[in-house]
Amino acid sequence: MIAHVGDRLVLDGTNLDVGRVGVITVVCHDDGAPPYHVRWLEDGRITMIFPGAEAHIEPWDDETADPVRH
């Protein structure tokens, strides 16, 4: 998994969870590999995460841009 600051991290839901979406605020490695610091859209909390198989990256673009970032 490779990500950049501003990309969205999407955790797909399981049968007990509806999933989460967050904006990546820090990428800890120059090659874009995890861990990432993510600001979760649902509550604004920031956590560090090593995403698993249930996660995928949505690259940042103008349509998904985070208004806080601008």
C-alpha positions in Angstrom: 0.0 0.0 0.0 1.4 3.4 -1.0 -0.2 6.7 0.0 0.4 10.4 0.0 -0.6 13.2 2.3 -4.2 14.2 1.4 -5.2 10.8 0.2 -8.2 9.1 1.8 -7.9 5.9 3.7 -11.0 3.8 3.6 -11.6 0.9 6.0 -14.2 -1.4 4.6 -16.9 -2.4 7.0 -17.3 -5.9 8.4 -20.6 -7.4 9.3 -20.4 -5.6 12.7 -18.9 -2.3 11.5 -19.9 0.2 8.8 -16.4 1.2 8.0 -14.4 4.5 8.4 -12.9 7.1 6.1 -10.1 9.4 7.0 -7.6 11.8 5.4 -3.9 10.9 5.6 -2.1 13.8 7.3 1.3 12.2 7.7 3.1 9.5 5.8 6.0 8.2 7.9 8.2 6.7 5.1 9.5 8.4 2.0 8.3 5.6 -0.2 4.7 6.1 0.9 4.5 2.9 3.0 2.6 2.7 6.3 2.2 3.6 9.0 0.0 6.7 8.4 -1.4 9.4 10.6 -5.1 9.7 9.7 -7.7 12.3 10.6 -11.0 10.5 10.7 -13.9 12.3 9.1 -16.5 11.1 11.5 -15.0 12.7 14.6 -11.8 14.6 13.7 -9.6 12.4 15.8 -6.1 11.7 14.6 -4.6 8.2 15.0 -1.6 6.3 13.6 -2.5 3.2 11.7 -0.9 0.3 9.9 -3.8 -0.5 7.5 -4.7 -4.2 6.9 -6.4 -6.1 4.1 -9.7 -4.3 4.8 -8.3 -0.9 3.8 -7.7 0.8 0.5 -6.4 4.2 -0.6 -8.4 6.8 -2.6 -5.9 9.2 -4.2 -6.5 12.9 -3.4 -8.1 14.9 -6.2 -10.2 18.1 -6.5 -13.5 16.2 -6.1 -12.4 14.5 -2.8 -10.3 17.3 -1.5 -10.4 18.0 2.2 -11.5 21.6 2.7 -9.4 21.8 5.9 -6.3 21.1 4.0 -6.7 24.2 1.7 
